[in-house]
Amino acid sequence: MPLNINDDVAEIADDDSGLLYRCVSWLNTAFLVISAIFVVLMMLHVAADVLLRAVSDVGITGTLEVVSYYYMVCAIFLAFGYVELKNQHIRVDLFVQQMPRSAQVILYILACLAGFAFFGLLAWQSMIDAIRATRSHETIMSNFLFYVWPSRWALPIGFIGCLLAILCNLLKALTRWRAL
């Protein structure tokens, strides 16, 4: 039986049950769950801080720092890949809808390639920044010692999840010859 690369790619990416799609979907769903946990933790932390301030006039030390450097960063960046995989990013396709199917697909492929390059550069630079922050045990000025280097890893992790999602969507668009 001759090896047909197109059939192999189609088998991997044509439907939502392909191995690559399942792995990327599982990974990005896990990142989404972690992101949701950070949202819940942020809600509980801020509510507890507000309640304590109302009752005792003393809040939880470091609430602003934890919310700004951990909860918000993880809540936003870890969910990127899931949003991309489900095609839920904001799109303006008013004119593209009027174009022929082949033009739509070509524009979608170009957009995927541009997104792949953009998120690839973001992943690369944020990985360099995270490694640098980890090596130096990066902290911020506060009224206590507050390490921020662990939160720096949310960016490259989220961007890599997004890169994998773009790859899956690109492969699906190529095998179905349809803009997603």
Sine and cosine of phi, psi and omega as CSV:
sin_phi,cos_phi,sin_psi,cos_psi,sin_omega,cos_omega
0.00,0.00,0.84,-0.55,-0.02,-1.00
-0.94,0.34,0.55,-0.84,0.00,-1.00
-0.99,0.16,0.84,-0.55,0.02,-1.00
-0.90,-0.43,0.94,-0.35,-0.07,-1.00
-0.89,0.45,-0.63,0.78,-0.01,-1.00
-0.87,0.49,-0.64,0.77,0.04,-1.00
-0.92,0.40,-0.62,0.79,0.03,-1.00
-0.90,0.43,-0.69,0.73,0.03,-1.00
-0.91,0.42,-0.67,0.74,0.00,-1.00
-0.88,0.47,-0.64,0.77,0.01,-1.00
-0.90,0.43,-0.59,0.81,-0.02,-1.00
-0.97,0.25,-0.66,0.75,-0.21,-0.98
-0.86,-0.51,-0.09,1.00,-0.15,-0.99
-0.91,0.41,-0.63,0.78,0.01,-1.00
-0.82,-0.57,0.04,-1.00,-0.06,-1.00
-0.98,0.18,0.13,0.99,0.02,-1.00
-0.96,-0.29,0.00,1.00,0.03,-1.00
-0.89,0.45,0.43,-0.90,-0.06,-1.00
-0.86,0.51,-0.74,0.67,-0.01,-1.00
-0.88,0.48,-0.73,0.68,-0.02,-1.00
-0.89,0.46,-0.68,0.73,0.00,-1.00
-0.88,0.47,-0.69,0.73,0.00,-1.00
-0.91,0.42,-0.72,0.69,-0.01,-1.00
-0.92,0.40,-0.64,0.77,0.03,-1.00
-0.90,0.44,-0.70,0.72,0.02,-1.00
-0.88,0.47,-0.71,0.70,-0.02,-1.00
-0.88,0.47,-0.74,0.67,-0.03,-1.00
-0.95,0.32,-0.49,0.87,0.10,-0.99
-0.93,0.38,-0.63,0.77,0.07,-1.00
-0.89,0.46,-0.68,0.73,0.05,-1.00
-0.89,0.46,-0.62,0.78,0.02,-1.00
-0.90,0.43,-0.65,0.76,0.03,-1.00
-0.89,0.45,-0.69,0.72,0.04,-1.00
-0.88,0.47,-0.67,0.74,0.05,-1.00
-0.86,0.51,-0.70,0.71,0.01,-1.00
-0.90,0.43,-0.60,0.80,0.05,-1.00
-0.88,0.47,-0.66,0.75,0.03,-1.00
-0.91,0.42,-0.58,0.82,0.05,-1.00
-0.90,0.44,-0.70,0.72,0.01,-1.00
-0.91,0.41,-0.69,0.73,0.04,-1.00
-0.87,0.49,-0.67,0.75,0.03,-1.00
-0.88,0.47,-0.69,0.72,0.00,-1.00
-0.87,0.49,-0.73,0.69,-0.01,-1.00
-0.91,0.42,-0.67,0.74,-0.02,-1.00
-0.89,0.45,-0.75,0.67,-0.02,-1.00
-0.92,0.39,-0.65,0.76,0.03,-1.00
-0.89,0.46,-0.67,0.74,0.03,-1.00
-0.90,0.43,-0.65,0.76,0.02,-1.00
-0.90,0.45,-0.70,0.72,0.02,-1.00
-0.90,0.43,-0.68,0.73,0.01,-1.00
-0.89,0.46,-0.71,0.70,0.02,-1.00
-0.89,0.46,-0.64,0.77,0.03,-1.00
-0.91,0.41,-0.59,0.81,0.00,-1.00
-0.95,0.32,-0.59,0.81,-0.07,-1.00
-1.00,0.07,-0.72,0.70,-0.16,-0.99
-0.88,-0.47,-0.01,1.00,-0.03,-1.00
0.91,0.42,0.26,0.96,0.05,-1.00
-0.75,-0.66,0.80,-0.60,-0.01,-1.00
-0.99,-0.13,-0.10,-0.99,0.05,-1.00
-1.00,0.10,0.85,-0.53,-0.01,-1.00
-0.89,0.46,0.76,-0.65,0.08,-1.00
1.00,0.03,0.14,0.99,-0.01,-1.00
-0.85,0.52,-0.73,0.68,-0.02,-1.00
-0.86,0.51,-0.70,0.72,-0.03,-1.00
-0.92,0.39,-0.72,0.70,-0.02,-1.00
-0.90,0.44,-0.68,0.73,0.01,-1.00
-0.90,0.43,-0.72,0.70,-0.08,-1.00
-0.95,0.32,-0.66,0.75,-0.13,-0.99
-0.99,-0.15,-0.28,0.96,0.00,-1.00
-0.88,-0.48,-0.91,0.42,-0.12,-0.99
-0.86,0.51,-0.79,0.62,-0.06,-1.00
-0.91,0.42,-0.69,0.72,-0.03,-1.00
-0.88,0.47,-0.74,0.68,-0.01,-1.00
-0.94,0.35,-0.63,0.78,0.00,-1.00
-0.89,0.46,-0.61,0.79,-0.04,-1.00
-0.99,0.14,-0.84,0.54,-0.21,-0.98
-0.97,0.25,-0.53,0.85,-0.01,-1.00
-0.94,0.35,-0.37,0.93,-0.03,-1.00
-1.00,0.04,-0.14,0.99,-0.06,-1.00
-0.81,0.59,-0.75,0.66,-0.07,-1.00
-0.89,0.46,-0.66,0.75,0.00,-1.00
-0.90,0.44,-0.68,0.73,0.01,-1.00
-0.88,0.47,-0.67,0.74,0.02,-1.00
-0.92,0.39,-0.69,0.73,-0.03,-1.00
-0.87,0.48,-0.57,0.82,-0.01,-1.00
-1.00,-0.03,0.14,0.99,0.01,-1.00
0.83,0.56,0.70,0.71,-0.04,-1.00
-0.95,-0.31,0.11,0.99,0.10,-1.00
-0.94,0.35,0.39,-0.92,-0.01,-1.00
-0.91,0.42,0.73,-0.69,0.03,-1.00
-0.74,-0.67,0.53,-0.85,0.16,-0.99
-0.85,-0.53,0.98,-0.19,-0.08,-1.00
-0.82,-0.57,0.51,0.86,-0.02,-1.00
-0.84,0.55,-0.74,0.68,-0.03,-1.00
-0.99,0.13,-0.53,0.85,-0.03,-1.00
-0.91,0.42,-0.56,0.83,0.01,-1.00
-0.87,0.48,-0.44,0.90,-0.03,-1.00
-1.00,0.08,-0.15,0.99,-0.05,-1.00
-0.99,0.12,0.34,-0.94,0.09,-1.00
-0.90,0.44,0.39,-0.92,-0.07,-1.00
-0.83,0.56,-0.68,0.73,-0.03,-1.00
-0.89,0.45,-0.61,0.79,0.04,-1.00
-0.92,0.39,-0.63,0.78,0.04,-1.00
-0.88,0.48,-0.70,0.71,-0.02,-1.00
-0.91,0.41,-0.69,0.72,0.00,-1.00
-0.89,0.45,-0.70,0.72,0.05,-1.00
-0.89,0.45,-0.63,0.77,0.03,-1.00
-0.90,0.44,-0.68,0.74,0.02,-1.00
-0.89,0.45,-0.69,0.72,0.05,-1.00
-0.89,0.46,-0.65,0.76,0.04,-1.00
-0.90,0.43,-0.65,0.76,0.05,-1.00
-0.89,0.46,-0.69,0.72,0.01,-1.00
-0.90,0.43,-0.66,0.75,0.05,-1.00
-0.90,0.43,-0.69,0.73,0.04,-1.00
-0.89,0.45,-0.63,0.77,0.02,-1.00
-0.89,0.45,-0.69,0.73,0.03,-1.00
-0.91,0.42,-0.71,0.71,-0.03,-1.00
-0.89,0.46,-0.79,0.61,-0.02,-1.00
-0.94,0.33,-0.45,0.89,0.10,-0.99
-0.90,0.44,-0.70,0.72,0.05,-1.00
-0.91,0.41,-0.66,0.75,0.05,-1.00
-0.89,0.46,-0.67,0.74,0.02,-1.00
-0.89,0.46,-0.70,0.71,-0.02,-1.00
-0.87,0.48,-0.79,0.62,-0.05,-1.00
-0.93,0.38,-0.65,0.76,0.00,-1.00
-0.94,0.35,-0.48,0.88,0.09,-1.00
-0.92,0.39,-0.70,0.72,0.06,-1.00
-0.86,0.50,-0.71,0.71,0.02,-1.00
-0.90,0.44,-0.65,0.76,0.00,-1.00
-0.92,0.40,-0.65,0.76,0.03,-1.00
-0.90,0.44,-0.71,0.71,0.01,-1.00
-0.88,0.47,-0.69,0.72,0.00,-1.00
-0.91,0.42,-0.61,0.79,0.01,-1.00
-0.92,0.40,-0.71,0.71,0.00,-1.00
-0.88,0.48,-0.59,0.80,-0.05,-1.00
-1.00,-0.06,0.03,1.00,-0.07,-1.00
0.76,0.65,0.84,0.55,-0.10,-0.99
-0.80,0.60,0.71,-0.70,0.05,-1.00
-0.78,-0.62,0.17,-0.99,0.12,-0.99
-0.85,-0.53,0.32,-0.95,0.06,-1.00
-0.95,0.30,0.79,-0.62,0.02,-1.00
-0.39,-0.92,0.00,-1.00,0.04,-1.00
-1.00,0.10,0.19,0.98,0.09,-1.00
-0.43,-0.90,0.22,-0.97,0.01,-1.00
-0.96,0.28,0.89,-0.45,-0.07,-1.00
-0.80,-0.60,0.94,-0.35,0.01,-1.00
-0.99,0.14,0.76,-0.65,0.03,-1.00
-0.92,-0.40,-0.10,1.00,-0.07,-1.00
-0.87,0.49,-0.57,0.82,0.01,-1.00
-0.89,0.45,-0.57,0.82,-0.02,-1.00
-0.95,0.33,-0.32,0.95,0.03,-1.00
-0.90,0.43,-0.37,0.93,-0.02,-1.00
-0.98,0.21,-0.29,0.96,0.02,-1.00
-0.90,0.45,-0.56,0.83,-0.03,-1.00
-0.92,0.40,-0.84,0.55,0.00,-1.00
-0.89,0.45,-0.56,0.83,0.03,-1.00
-0.90,0.44,-0.72,0.69,0.02,-1.00
-0.91,0.43,-0.66,0.76,0.00,-1.00
-0.92,0.38,-0.60,0.80,0.05,-1.00
-0.92,0.39,-0.64,0.77,0.10,-1.00
-0.86,0.51,-0.64,0.77,0.03,-1.00
-0.93,0.37,-0.65,0.76,0.06,-1.00
-0.86,0.52,-0.71,0.71,0.01,-1.00
-0.90,0.43,-0.61,0.79,0.04,-1.00
-0.92,0.40,-0.66,0.75,0.04,-1.00
-0.89,0.47,-0.67,0.74,0.04,-1.00
-0.86,0.51,-0.72,0.70,0.03,-1.00
-0.88,0.47,-0.71,0.70,-0.01,-1.00
-0.92,0.40,-0.60,0.80,0.05,-1.00
-0.90,0.44,-0.72,0.69,0.02,-1.00
-0.89,0.46,-0.64,0.77,0.05,-1.00
-0.90,0.44,-0.68,0.74,0.01,-1.00
-0.90,0.44,-0.63,0.77,0.00,-1.00
-0.93,0.37,-0.69,0.73,-0.05,-1.00
-0.96,0.27,-0.52,0.86,0.01,-1.00
-1.00,-0.04,-0.22,0.97,-0.12,-0.99
0.74,0.68,0.83,0.55,-0.02,-1.00
-0.51,-0.86,0.71,-0.70,0.08,-1.00
-0.95,0.31,0.71,-0.70,-0.05,-1.00
-0.99,0.12,0.00,0.00,0.00,0.00
